Amino acid sequence: MTDDWAQSGGTIGFISIEGEGIVGAYCVADKIRDEAEEVVSSLKAMGIDITMITGDQRRAAVAIGSQLGLDEHDIRSDMLPEDKLAEIRTKVQENAISKKWWTTKKAVMMVGDGVNDAPALALADVSVAMGQGAALAMDTADATLMDSDLKKLLYIVRMGKKVSRTIIENIAFSLITKVIVMGFTVAGRVSLWLAIASDVGAMLIVTMNGMKLLPSSREAKNITRLSEAS
């Protein structure tokens, strides 16, 4: 039995009575949240590289990581606070070195809930703390999930990508519109009032395009339902 516990990554303890020796054994192990595997799978499907950073022993870390669908080389174990900080610093520096102007900029997001995670949270490009975690982690992080529902990480990532895409769309549309109007103005084919009207129209279109970021009634209900369930 203890071998099975060890393979599952649990911490094994023994109970002994003086004069009788060992009379029992127990196992303490972390429980994986029900939605954790789904969240990891969805993040991978988005093309996001995931690294598990934990202070747990190697065997326990690998056992948990394998249940989440992580490869062994993506699992960092026996990590002290300074080790977590060094790991995040390395990833941030690697992204800075490999960044080219024609490539999509990569960012390092750190998710944690403990005091030991605070230094790494402060260094990451984007940091998220769990609402039921340590106060220091929440004070350090850029964002805080008000509960421990990991599915909200998916919402954060998807919304971030959507915001970036919308900003690019708005900037591109505004520049193209202004260049076209400027060209017609220089050619003397656009009156002042028509130029003003086109500028106001472009502003309204950009505003309406930005409003699509607001959650629909269905999305708002789903977010509320997730919060109540947690």
N, C-alpha and C positions, 0 to 999 in steps of 0.2 A: 504493500500500500504506500509506504513512504517513497518508494521508487517512482510510483505514478505521480505522487505529489511533487517530487523533485522535477520530473519531466515537464510538469505543467507550469513550472516556474514559481511555485509557492515557497514560502519560508516555513521550514519545518521546526517544530519545537517538541521537546519531550518532557513528560511529567514523571518525576521519581519520588518514591517514598523511602525514607531512611530505613535501611534494613531490608527493603524489598526490591530495591533497584528501580528500573524503569517500568512504570505501570500503564503508561499511555503516551499518545502522541497527538499532536495537532498541527494543522497547516493554516497559515494565513496568506491570502493571495488577493491581489487587486482584482476587482470586478470590472470587466469591460462594459462600457455603456452600450445599450442595445443598438443605438444608431451609429456607433463609431465606425464599424466596418463599411457601412453604406457611405458615410461621409468621406472616408479615405478613398474609396473606390471612385466616388464622384469627383474628388479633387484631382485624382490621377487622370481621369477622363478629360479634364480640362487642360491637361498638359503640365500640371504643377508637380514638381519634385517634392517628395515628402521625406523628411528625416526625423526619426524618433530620438529625442534626447532625454535621457533619464538617469537618475542616480541609482536605480536598481542594479542588482548584480546581473552579469551577462546572461546567465541561464534564464532568469526571470524575464529580462527584457526581451530576449529572443522569443520566448514562449508567447508573450503578449503580442509582440510585433507580428509574428507569423499568423496569429489569429486575425490580425487587421489587414493581412495581405501585403505586409512589408517584407522586402528582401533583407537578408541578414546584414548586408553591407550598408543598408540604410538605417541601421540601428546603432546608436551610440549609448553605451552603458557605463556604469560606475562613474558618472560625471558629477564632479563637484561644481559649485557655482562658478568658479573661475574657468573650469573646463567648458561649461556651457557658454560662457562669455567668449572664450577663445574660438569655439566652434562657430558661433554667429559672426564673429569678427572675420574669420576666414572666408565664410560664404559671402559676406558683404564685399570684401576685398576682391574675391574672385569675380563677382559680378561687375565691379568697377573696372577691372583689368580687361575683361572680355567684352565690355560694352563698346559697340560701334554706333556711329550716327545712323546707319541704315538698318540697324537691328532693333527689335523691340526690347526696351529696357526691362530687366528683371529686377524684382524686389524680393527681399527676404522678410517673411512674416513669421513671427514667433508667437506661439500660443502657450500660455502657462498660467498657473494658479498659485504657485508657492513663493515663499520668500526667496528661495534659492534661484527662482527664475527671474527675479527683478533686474539684475545687471544685464542679462541677455535681452530682456524685454526692452530695456532702455537703448540698447545698441541697434536692434533690428530696425529695418526701414519702416515696417509696420508691426505693431505689437497689439495683441488681443489678450485680455485677462478674463478669466472665468468669474462670474459674479459671486460664486460661493467660495472663492479662494481667499488668499491673504490680502489684507488691505494694502500692503506695500506693493504687491503686484498690480492691483487695480489703480493705484496712484501713479505708477510708472508707465502703464500701458497707454497706447493711443486710443484704444476702444475697450469697452468692457461689456461682455455679455451678461445681462442681468440674471441669467440662470445658467444652468450647465447643459443646455440643449445644444449639442454640437452641430445640429443642422443649420443653426443660425450662422455658422461659419460659411456655409455654402451661400447663404443670402448675402453676406458681406462681400465675398469674392465676386459673385455675379453682379451685384450692384456696383462694385468698384469698376469692373470691366465695362459695364453699361455706361457709367458716368464718363469714363475716359473716351469711349467711342462717341458719345453725344457731344462732348467738348470738341473733339476733332471735327465732327460733322458741322457744328455751328461755326467754328472758325473758318473752315474751308468754304462754307456757303457764303459767309459774310465777305470774305476776301474776294471770291469770284464775283459776287454781286457788285461790289464796289469797283472792281477793275472794269467790269462791263459798262457800268454807268459812267465811270470816268472816261472811258474810251468814247462813248457816244457824246459826252459833254464836250470833250476836246474837239470832236468833229462838228460841234454845233447842232447836233440833232436832238438834244434833250434840254428842255427848259428847266429853270431853277425849281419850279414847283413840282415838276415830274421827278427831278432828282431827289427832292425832299420826300416825296411820296414813296419812291422806291426804297429810300433809307428806312423810313418808318415801317414799310411793308416787310423789309428784311428783318428788322428788329422783332416784329410780331411773329414772323415765321420761326426765328431762332428761339423766341420765348415759348412758343407752342411746342417746338421740338424738345425743349428742356423739360416741359411739363410731363412728358411721357415717363420721366423718371419717378413721378409720384406713384405710389402703389395703388393698384386698382382695388375696388371694394373686395374682390375675392382674395387678393393677396393680403389685404389688411386683416381680413377674417382669419386667414391661415396663420398669420403672425400672432394674432391674439389667441388663437386656439393652441398654438405651440407654447405660448407663455403660460396659459392656464394649465396645460398638461404637465409642465415642468414644476 
